[in-house]
Amino acid sequence: MDDRVTSAIANWAPRFTTNGVAVADFERVTRAVSRWEDWCAAWSAVAAEHEALAVEAGTEQRFRSAGQHYAQASVYYHFAKFLFVQDLDQMRTAHAAAVRCLDSALPYLDPPGRRVEIPYDGSRLVGVLRLPAHRIGPHPLVVMIPGLDSAKEEFRSTEALFLERGIATFSVDGPGQGEAEYDLPIRGDWERPGAAILDAVSGLDDVDPERLGVWGVSLGGYYAPRVASGDDRVRACVALAGPYDFGSCWDQLPALTREAFRVRSRSTDDDAARKVAHTLSLDGRTSSITCPLLVVTGRRDRLIPWQHAERLTAEAAGPATLLMLEEGNHGCMNVAARHRQKTADWVAARLGV
């Protein structure tokens, strides 16, 4: 079996299944894939099965079921493309399907979602707004920031944790991510796109601009504190599995991760990508992080050493808490129960829910 597929199976199962992939489907697809070149097509084929179930449910006017099937199909299409930069045409086809399915799901989710487009740097940043059900606004809101290989299509299960606690969610694709990755390369100065995102959500109906938080995972765990370092509208920040300086992690990153970063940063080769990775650094920024900060990391993270989290926690100017999970992998999805609810409770307390 291709080493890349072996690594994917060994390390990604908790993330896939926590974020919407049925265990049986994960096993069915990964048993059938022996070459990385077949990964995108295999996941897209199973995604199409769920999309067909959504179409059937919609035809029969079972709209709640249609929304659930579309949302699941979207996650499968997303995982088909998420690191598949070796065939950009195939990747882009799968990504378009992920976006299509999520857009189709949004009206039927509980609570429903709304697509929001933010003009930015000659292009746009696209996010999904969801407001907590059965609550009177204006609502506190958490901006949810993906990493290198995640996107807004992956966040339904995490959104649910905040929504059921009375917090609105805005899952957004930033530069180099999801719908923005084709026009806008990865950039380190995330206080700039962060400000545009905060401007946009502050003006949305039923959102309380005085109670805004940011949450990010993996590279998003760098982007979130970078936003907080440049904008005092942030009242709470969560950094999950993020680097302090991404370039310093370069040599230990898997080949798939390095290549995806090269493509999404518009770098010509590995050395150029490494140089860009070093621009994703919190050096000189931590003294400006004054809001409450929760840093979550796993001692067994093979991508981002736990010492990065320790350094961020120690240097932040405001109140900072480190949640170290001894058995946690990258993103800590293998120990999800030890941090996901606790994180949502922490954010709710800081945003006054």
N, C-alpha and C positions, 0 to 999 in steps of 0.2 A: 504494500500500500504506500502511496505517496506520503512522504514525511509531513507535508503540509496538511493532508487530510487526517493523518494520525494525530497531529497536534490539535487540530480543530475538534476532533471527537473527544480528546482527553481533557481539553480546557474549556470548551464552550457549552457543554450540556446544561450546567446550572443556569447560565445566562439565557439561553434559548428557552428553556422550559419555564423559567420564572416570568419571562416577558411574552409568553403567549403561545409557544410551540408545544403541541401535545407530545408527551413522552413517546407514545407509539409512533408518531410521525418522525420524531428525531431519530429513533432507532431504525425505522424503515428507510429513511433517506440515507443515513450514514452507513448502513449495511451495504447499500447498493453503490456507493461512490468509492472508488479506489484511486481515482486521479483528480487532482485539484481542477483540472480543465473541465471536468464534468459537474463541478459543484453547483454552479449557477443554474444550469439546465435542470438538474435533479430537484433542487428546491423550488424552482419556478413551476415545474410540473405538478408538484403537490399543492403549491399555492393556487394553481388554476383549479384544482379540485374544490378547494374551499370557496373560491370565487364563484364557481358554478353553483354551489349550494346557496350562496348569497343571492344569485340571480333567481334561482328557483323559489327561495323564500319570498323575495320581493314580488315575483309574479303571483304568488299565492297570498299576497298582502300580509305576510307574517314579518312585519317590518323590524321588530326587535331582533328576531333571529337573523334577518338579513344583515342588520348592523353588526351583530356578533361575528357572522361568517366573513363579512367584508373586512372587519378589523383583524381577524385572524389571518386571512389571505394577505393583507398588507404586511404583517410581520414576517410571513414566510417569504414574500417577494423581497422584503428588505434584507433578510438574512441570505437570500440568494446573491445579492449584489454587494454586501457591506464591505468586503475586502477583495472583491473580484475585479481588480484593476488590470488584470492581464488581457482581458478582452473588453474594451471600453464600450463597444457597440452592444454586446450582450448585457453588460452591466447596466447600461443606460435603459435598455428595454425593460429589464427587471425593475429598475427603480421607477420608471414611469408607471408600471403596473402597481407598485406599492403605493405611490401617490394617488393613483386613480381609485384604488380600493379604499384607502383611508378617507378620501373626499366623499366617496359613496357611503361610508359608514357613519360619518359625523352626525347627520340629522337623527340617526336612530340609536346613538349611544345613550347611556343613562348615567349622568346627564349628557345632553347633546354637546357637540363641539361646533366651532365656527372657524373657518379658515380666515386668517388675517395676513395681508401682504404689506410689508413695510418697505418703502423705497429706500435704497441704500447704495451709494457709490456706483451709480449708473445701472444698478440691477435691483434686486429685491431680496429681502429676508422673509421667509414664509413660516408662520406659526399657527398653532391650533389653540384656540381659547376655549376653556370649559369652565363653567360656573357651578358652584355647589348647588345641588338640588334642595328645594324646600327651605331655603335660607333667604333672608332679606338682605340685599346689598346696601351700601357698597361693600364688596368682599376684599379681604386681603388676597394677595396673589403671589405665587412663586413662579419665577421664570425658570424653565427646565432646559439645561444646556447639554447637548450631546457631546461625544468625544470624537476621536478620529474616525471610527467605523460605525458609530451609532447615528441615529437621526430621529426626528420627531415621530416617525412611524413605529418606533420601538417602545414608546413610553406609556402605553395605556395602563399597565399594571402599577406603575409608579404614580401616575396621575391619580389613580383610585385612592391611594393612601392619603393624599392631601385633600382630595375632594370630599371624602367622607368625614374629614375633620373640619370642614367648612372653609377650605382655602381654594380659591380659584387657581387654575393652572394655565400656563402658556408655554407649550413645548415648541421650540423654535430651532430652525436650521440656520446656523451662522455661516460666516465665510469658510469655505472648504468643506461644508457639511450638507448632505441631503440636496435639496433643491437649489441651494446656493453654490454647490461645489463646482458647477460647470462654468460659472462666470466670475466667482470670487475665490481667490486662493486662501489657504490657511494664513492667518496672521497672528502675531503675538500680542499686539496692543488691543486686547479685547475690551478695554474700557471704551473704545470708539464704537464698535457695533453694539456694545452693551448699552451705551447711552441712547442710541437710536431705538433699541428695543424698549428700554425703560420709558423713553418719551412716548412711544406708541401705546404701551399698556396703560400708562398713566392717564391717557385720554379716552380710554374705553369706558363705555357705560357700565355701571355696577362694579367698577374696580376702585378700591380705595388707594389713591396714590401715596398715602402716608404709611401704608403697610405692605411693602414690597420685599420679597426675598428672592435669592438666586440659589439654585441647586445645580451642580454639574457633576458628571461622572467621567472618569478617565481623563482625556484631555479637557473635557468639560470641568473636571475637578481642578484644573489650572485656570480655565476661562472664568469660572465663577468668582474666585477670589480676586482675579485681575479686574473684573467688573467692579467688585466691592472696593477695590483700592482707588478707583477713579470716580466714584459716585456715591455721595452720602445719602441718596434716596434708598439705598439698600439697607434694610433693617435686620436682615439675617442672611447668613451665607453658609452653604454646605458644600464642602469639597470632598468628593468621594473618589479615592484612588487616583488623585491628580499628581502630576509632577511639580517639583519646585523649579527645576530646569530640565526641560525635555531632552536637550542635547546631551546632557550627561548620562542619559539612559541609553543612548543610541546603540552602543555595542552589544547590549544584551537583548535588544528588541528582536522579535521573530522577523524573518525575511518578509512575510506577508505584511506586517505592520510597517516596516521601513519602506517597502515599495508603495503602499497606499499613501503614506505621508509624502513620498517623493512626488507622486502624481498629483495629490491634492494641494501641494504647496507650489506646484509648477516648477519644480527643480529639475535640472538637466540630468543629474546623476546622484549617486549615493552621497558623495562628498558635499555636493551643494545642498542636498537635503539635510545633512547633519548640521551645516552652518545655519540653515533656517530654523532647525529644531532648537538651537541655542538661543534664538530670539524669543522663544516661548519660555520666559524666565520671570520669576517674581523678585529677582534681585533688585533692591532699591524701591520696591513697591510695598513691602509688608508693613512698613511704618504708617502707611495710609489706610490700612484695613482696620477700621475702628468699630465696625458693627460686630455683634456676636457672631462667632465663627465656630462651626463644627467640622472637624477634619476626621474623616473615616478612612481607615486603611487596613490592609491585611498583611500579616507578617510573612505570608507565603506568596506575595505578589511577585510574579516573575518578570513583569514589565517595568513597574515603578517601585524601586526600593522603599520600604517603609520609612527610612530615614528622611525622605523628602517631606512626608507628612509631619514628622517630628519637628523638622526645621521650620516649616510654615507655622505650626502651632506656637513654637517658642518665639518667633519673631513678630507675630501679629500684634498690633498696638491695642486692639480691643480685647474683650473677654474671649478666650479661645479654649475649646475643649477637644482633646484628642481621644477618639474611640479606636483603640487598637484591637483588632480581631486576630487572635493567635493563629487560627486555622484558615484565615481568609485568603482567597486568591485575588487576582486582579478584578476589581469591582465588587468583590466579596459576595457574589451571588451564591457561592457554595455554602455560605453561612447567612443567608438572607434574613432569617428570623432574628438574628442577633443585631441587626442594625436598621432594617427598613422601617418598622413601626416606631422604633425609638427616634429615628431621624424625623419622621413626620410629626411625632409628638413634640420634639424639640422646636421645630419650625412653628408649629401652632402656638406654643407658649410664647415664643419671641414676637409673633405677629398679633398677639392679643386675642386669640380665638378661645 
